[in-house]
Amino acid sequence: MTKALRGPVRLGSYTYLPAPAEKHSARGVLMRGGLPVTLEATEEILQEFMDRMNSLESDVSRRWVGADAWFRLSPAE
């Protein structure tokens, strides 16, 4: 995912708001309950982690739908 296309990402009770692509000096913000959370990692590492988690979530969702369809279509024994 390119930086220009990144938008807010929700993971559990946290929301990550990436810095605008055109503002190189700005940093993203991690929010919980509407309040900012101090980041213990750099934005780049956090963004990479969240991109990978979103990719994994999409993959699991796709597989889950495929497995659900397979179970519904298999003959009952």
C-alpha positions in Angstrom: 0.0 0.0 0.0 1.5 3.3 -0.9 1.7 6.2 1.5 -0.6 8.3 -0.6 -3.4 5.7 -0.3 -3.1 5.1 3.4 -6.1 6.1 5.5 -7.1 5.6 9.1 -6.5 2.0 10.2 -8.5 0.4 13.1 -7.0 -2.5 15.1 -9.2 -3.4 18.1 -9.7 -0.3 20.3 -6.9 1.6 18.6 -7.0 3.7 15.4 -3.8 4.8 13.6 -4.0 8.0 11.6 -1.0 8.2 9.2 0.7 11.5 8.5 -0.4 13.1 5.2 1.8 11.9 2.3 2.7 15.5 1.3 3.9 16.4 4.8 7.3 14.6 5.2 8.1 16.0 8.6 4.7 15.1 10.1 4.1 11.9 12.0 1.1 9.7 12.3 -1.0 9.5 15.5 -2.2 6.4 17.4 -5.5 7.0 19.1 -7.5 5.1 21.7 -10.8 6.4 22.9 -10.3 9.7 21.1 -7.0 10.4 22.9 -3.5 10.2 21.4 -1.2 7.3 22.6 2.5 7.8 22.9 4.2 5.6 20.3 7.1 3.4 21.4 8.1 2.5 17.8 8.8 4.7 14.8 5.9 5.4 12.5 7.5 3.5 9.6 7.7 0.3 11.7 4.2 0.7 13.0 2.8 1.4 9.5 4.5 -1.7 8.1 3.1 -3.8 10.9 -0.4 -2.5 10.4 -0.2 -3.0 6.6 0.8 -6.6 7.2 -1.9 -7.2 9.8 -4.5 -5.8 7.3 -3.2 -8.1 4.6 -3.4 -11.1 7.0 -6.9 -10.1 8.0 -8.0 -9.8 4.4 -6.5 -13.2 3.6 -8.1 -14.9 6.6 -11.5 -13.3 5.7 -11.2 -14.5 2.1 -10.3 -18.0 3.2 -13.1 -18.1 5.8 -15.7 -17.2 3.2 -14.3 -19.9 0.9 -14.4 -22.5 3.7 -17.9 -21.5 4.7 -19.1 -22.0 1.1 -17.3 -25.4 0.9 -19.1 -26.6 4.1 -22.5 -25.4 2.9 -22.1 -27.2 -0.4 -20.7 -30.5 0.8 -23.1 -33.3 1.0 -24.3 -34.4 4.5 -23.3 -37.8 5.6 
